[in-house]
Amino acid sequence: MSDFHDAFASAFSLIFDLNADLVEIIGLSLKITFSGVALSALIGLPLGAAVSLLRFPGRGAVVVVLNALMGLPPVVVGLVVYLLLSRAGAFGVLGLLFTPTAMIIAQCFLITPILAALTRQIIADLWEEYSEQLRSLGTTPARAIPTLLIDARATLLTTILAGFGRAFGEVGAVMIVGGNIAHSTRVMTTAIALETSKGDLPLALGLGMILLLLSLAINGGAYVLGDIARRELR
Amino acid sequence: MTATILPLVFDGLCFDARGERLIHDLTATLRGGVRTILLGPNGAGKSLTLRLAHGLLRPSAGSVCWTGNRAQAAREGQAMVFQRPVMLRRSVAANVDYALALRGLARAARRSLVDEALARAGLGDVAGRPARVLSAGEQQRLALARAWAVGPEVLFLDEPTANLDPAATRTVEEMIAAIHEAGATIIMTTHDLGQAHRLADEILFLHRGRLMEHMAAAAFFAGPQSAEAKAFLTGDLLW
């Protein structure tokens, strides 16, 4: 139990001292997660809507693959991105390995299938309701993509936040491609992993609590935002 | 109006769903300029026929032919109002604007058309409100305004007042009359005899997916030929 007591103590002292390292780590965590999820949303939402609305050969296979990729193991994603970005890899010349950009790319690989698969389902449900009206108005399937994405915005916001939650707490992939380098690619999750392996459990636990608090705050804010959106945008 | 897309010809129209034939060999010619009412009890195939005519469903056999053989003109010459209109989650004005944008109108041209359409529907005051907070009657008026705004030659209406109270029904019927007076051909389904009386120039009476009667409204109400239509008019249950 003393571990937990020490953890609380270290968490409090970290927060109230406004430890510069901690602020830097939190800042990087948020930056990488926001960028990764934003990028994923830009790709995943239109992709999911397109798979839902357009009829093309191999569509069934794409749906199955998207759904399967939702459960993609982060370490595997990390490994693949590592191979692609390493000196010998296809994109090695860009010199991105062990940079925050590499971590954003890995997050993007992880989150995009989740957003695309969930979006596909949401848009398919909405199309049930809208299809006759939209077809009557003369909407083509391609034109229906932005229309339905806009009309599903309240639900999609919740979906994006689910992706955010997953990206924020992710450790395997960002560890591999980022390398957990202090002042460069160290984020909350990799810092916790490091402190745990060093045996500094109170510090690790303290960081973990801060991570939880941030997650809670972000999700709480998102919930309120989603609630307002649902009421305003009926 | 340039070359008309009417008359509309159904030629041996059939529609099957799950192996069951729901529309049987329907052949009819619908003239332009009049208000044609598809009348019949629930399950007669009125809405299916309307959807087949509007191109939302594909016939299992037979054909729906618009005059002139110009697919795009036929498509753009039609609009439809549903029993439960789907409003986009945006403002009242934006809902009308969306329909106009799909017809390829420039933004500047759309604005005055939107204002005009909303004024005709008596919705000018609520133009900025989210469409989904309108009452059912207002939403149906908005649906009519949206359909009217694109200037269709043919307006399909599928039980447009089935979910409305008498007052809202009355305003909707007045709008339908105004749209007809402005030059549009009305093709509408209803199971409401009073409404058919008030609005119809011609009646297509359907029963169990078959066209039983097609004649001028006055003649139909004076003396229907089929036993089914007689029973329907006297209020007997039809099975």
Contacts between the chains, C-beta under 8 A, distances in Angstrom:
chain1	res1	chain2	res2	distance
A	129	B	86	6.2
A	130	B	86	5.4
A	132	B	51	7.6
A	132	B	56	5.6
A	132	B	82	6.6
A	132	B	86	7.8
A	133	B	82	6.3
A	133	B	85	6.9
A	133	B	86	3.9
A	134	B	86	7.7
A	135	B	56	6.0
A	136	B	54	6.4
A	136	B	56	6.6
A	136	B	79	7.0
A	136	B	80	4.4
A	136	B	82	7.6
A	137	B	79	7.9
A	137	B	98	7.3
A	137	B	99	5.1
A	137	B	102	5.6
A	137	B	146	7.7
A	138	B	75	6.6
A	138	B	76	7.1
A	138	B	99	7.9
A	138	B	102	4.6
A	138	B	103	6.9
A	139	B	102	6.1
A	143	B	102	7.1
A	147	B	88	7.1
A	147	B	98	7.6
A	150	B	88	7.9
A	150	B	89	7.4
A	150	B	90	7.4
A	151	B	88	5.8
A	151	B	89	4.7
A	151	B	90	7.8
A	153	B	89	7.6
A	232	B	130	7.6
A	233	B	89	5.3
A	233	B	130	7.0
A	234	B	89	6.5
A	234	B	130	5.8
A	234	B	132	4.2
A	234	B	133	6.1
